[in-house]
Amino acid sequence: MWAGKKFSYTSLDEAYQLISRAADKIKPETEEIPIFQAYSRVLAEDIISEIDIPPADISHFDGYAIKSEDTSHINKTPLTLKVVGKSFLNSEYRGKIHSGEAVYVSTGCTLPRGADAVIPIESVVEKGDLIEIRRRVGKYENVTPNGIRHQKGRGCPKKGANSTSTGHQTPCRY
């Protein structure tokens, strides 16, 4: 049956080129689907974020929002700060903190204006409306910074990205 038939071989590079040219001609179909059905799909276009995610600096722990520079001189003597307010998810502190002040924040709360770090509640000594801090705290320590996940006006997931269980939090075209 195969007697007398001649075979020719294609190099790996040529085969790749043939497949690539054929694949380039394929126009995939797209559809809009609810985000919860997008698992294991591939994005058909870039998604441009309309907002920063998170929309503000967010506390990563229950603790005290502070100005990190206040702690820069801590050596052996603890730093004492005055607690000027409290912030919870259902009632956030609306004021601004100044040097020498702190605001209690629960996990997930927006940091008050002027704050750039959070020291966990376990790391302070509470004395009425004062707290003692015994170590330096770095800028953005224990803070999820504004826009770290997605920035307004920038592509968040890009065309061709696979959606996963950690997935996209914005409606997407797949």
MOLINJO-V472477 format. One record per pair of residues at least 12 apart in sequence whose ideal C-beta (glycine too) atoms are under 7 Angstrom apart, sorted by the first residue. I is the first residue (numbers start at 0). J is the second residue. Records with the same first field share a line. If there is no record, write none. Layout:
I = J ; J
This chain:
29 = 43 ; 172 ; 173
30 = 173
31 = 172
32 = 173
34 = 167 ; 170 ; 171
37 = 162 ; 166 ; 167 ; 171 ; 173
38 = 162 ; 164 ; 166
39 = 161 ; 162
40 = 162 ; 173
41 = 159 ; 161 ; 173
42 = 156 ; 157 ; 158 ; 159 ; 160 ; 171 ; 173
43 = 158 ; 172 ; 173
44 = 158 ; 172
45 = 154 ; 157 ; 158
46 = 154 ; 155 ; 156 ; 167 ; 169 ; 171
47 = 152 ; 153 ; 154
48 = 149 ; 150 ; 151 ; 152 ; 153 ; 155 ; 169
49 = 151
50 = 151
51 = 145 ; 146 ; 149 ; 150 ; 151
52 = 146 ; 148 ; 149
53 = 143 ; 145 ; 148
54 = 145
55 = 109 ; 145
56 = 109 ; 110 ; 142 ; 144 ; 145
57 = 107 ; 108 ; 109 ; 142 ; 143
58 = 104 ; 106 ; 107 ; 108 ; 110 ; 117 ; 141 ; 142
59 = 106 ; 117 ; 141 ; 142 ; 143
60 = 106 ; 117 ; 119 ; 141
61 = 105 ; 106 ; 119 ; 120
62 = 104 ; 117 ; 118 ; 119 ; 120 ; 141
63 = 101 ; 102 ; 103 ; 104 ; 117 ; 118 ; 123 ; 130
64 = 96 ; 101 ; 102 ; 104 ; 110 ; 111 ; 114 ; 117
65 = 80 ; 101 ; 114 ; 116 ; 118 ; 136
66 = 96 ; 98 ; 113 ; 114 ; 115
67 = 115 ; 116 ; 136 ; 137 ; 138 ; 140
69 = 98 ; 99
70 = 132 ; 135 ; 136
71 = 135
73 = 132 ; 133 ; 134 ; 135
77 = 131 ; 132 ; 133
78 = 131 ; 132
79 = 129 ; 131
80 = 99 ; 100 ; 101 ; 129 ; 130 ; 132
81 = 99 ; 100 ; 128 ; 129
82 = 101 ; 102 ; 103 ; 128 ; 129 ; 130
83 = 96 ; 100 ; 102
84 = 102
85 = 102 ; 103
86 = 102 ; 103 ; 104 ; 105 ; 108 ; 111
87 = 105 ; 108
88 = 105 ; 107 ; 108
91 = 108 ; 109
92 = 111
94 = 111
95 = 111 ; 112 ; 113
96 = 111 ; 113 ; 114
97 = 113
101 = 130
102 = 114
104 = 117
110 = 142
115 = 138 ; 139
116 = 136 ; 137 ; 138 ; 139 ; 140 ; 141 ; 142
117 = 140 ; 141 ; 142
118 = 132 ; 136
119 = 141
122 = 134
155 = 169
156 = 171
